[in-house]
Amino acid sequence: MKQVKIMLPTIAEAKKFVTAAAKCKFDIDVYYNRVTIDAKSILGVLSLDLTQVLTVQLHGEDVNFEAFLKERAPEKCSAA
């Protein structure tokens, strides 16, 4: 199991994230505070505070999705 910190500063980025997560054949969770959301749920992801750093937990491996996540690392995003 792997955890990655990301930011999704826009609704468009959130949609790209959910689309990329849906291509993975394993579970992916997103954590913020004490809330856990299924990363493949657009409504769930959009219900999160997108101005904050989110923790993504992968229950498998996918090189393409992990590269996608690296591009959304907090230090690469200029949300605030």
SULTA-V32879 format. One record per residue. N is the residue number from 1. SS is DSSP state (2 for helix, 1 for strand, 0 for the rest). PSI is psi in whole degrees, -180 to 180 (999 if undefined). Layout:
# SULTA-V32879
<<N & SS & PSI> <N & SS & PSI>>
This chain:
# SULTA-V32879
<<1 & 0 & 137> <2 & 1 & 143> <3 & 1 & 139> <4 & 1 & 139> <5 & 1 & 133> <6 & 1 & 169> <7 & 0 & 142> <8 & 0 & 83> <9 & 0 & -14> <10 & 0 & 162> <11 & 2 & -36> <12 & 2 & -41> <13 & 2 & -39> <14 & 2 & -42> <15 & 2 & -42> <16 & 2 & -41> <17 & 2 & -48> <18 & 2 & -41> <19 & 2 & -44> <20 & 2 & -40> <21 & 2 & -37> <22 & 2 & -22> <23 & 0 & -15> <24 & 0 & 144> <25 & 0 & 17> <26 & 0 & 168> <27 & 0 & 143> <28 & 1 & 128> <29 & 1 & 150> <30 & 1 & 131> <31 & 1 & 138> <32 & 1 & 125> <33 & 0 & -122> <34 & 0 & 14> <35 & 1 & 133> <36 & 1 & 128> <37 & 1 & 143> <38 & 1 & 122> <39 & 0 & -15> <40 & 0 & 4> <41 & 0 & 110> <42 & 2 & -41> <43 & 2 & -39> <44 & 2 & -47> <45 & 2 & -42> <46 & 2 & -19> <47 & 0 & -13> <48 & 0 & 161> <49 & 0 & 102> <50 & 0 & -2> <51 & 0 & -5> <52 & 0 & 162> <53 & 0 & 131> <54 & 1 & 150> <55 & 1 & 125> <56 & 1 & 130> <57 & 1 & 121> <58 & 1 & 133> <59 & 0 & 34> <60 & 0 & -169> <61 & 0 & 137> <62 & 0 & 111> <63 & 2 & -44> <64 & 2 & -43> <65 & 2 & -39> <66 & 2 & -37> <67 & 2 & -40> <68 & 2 & -44> <69 & 2 & -39> <70 & 2 & -35> <71 & 0 & -17> <72 & 0 & 20> <73 & 0 & 146> <74 & 2 & -37> <75 & 2 & -15> <76 & 2 & -11> <77 & 0 & 143> <78 & 0 & 64> <79 & 0 & -41> <80 & 0 & 999>>
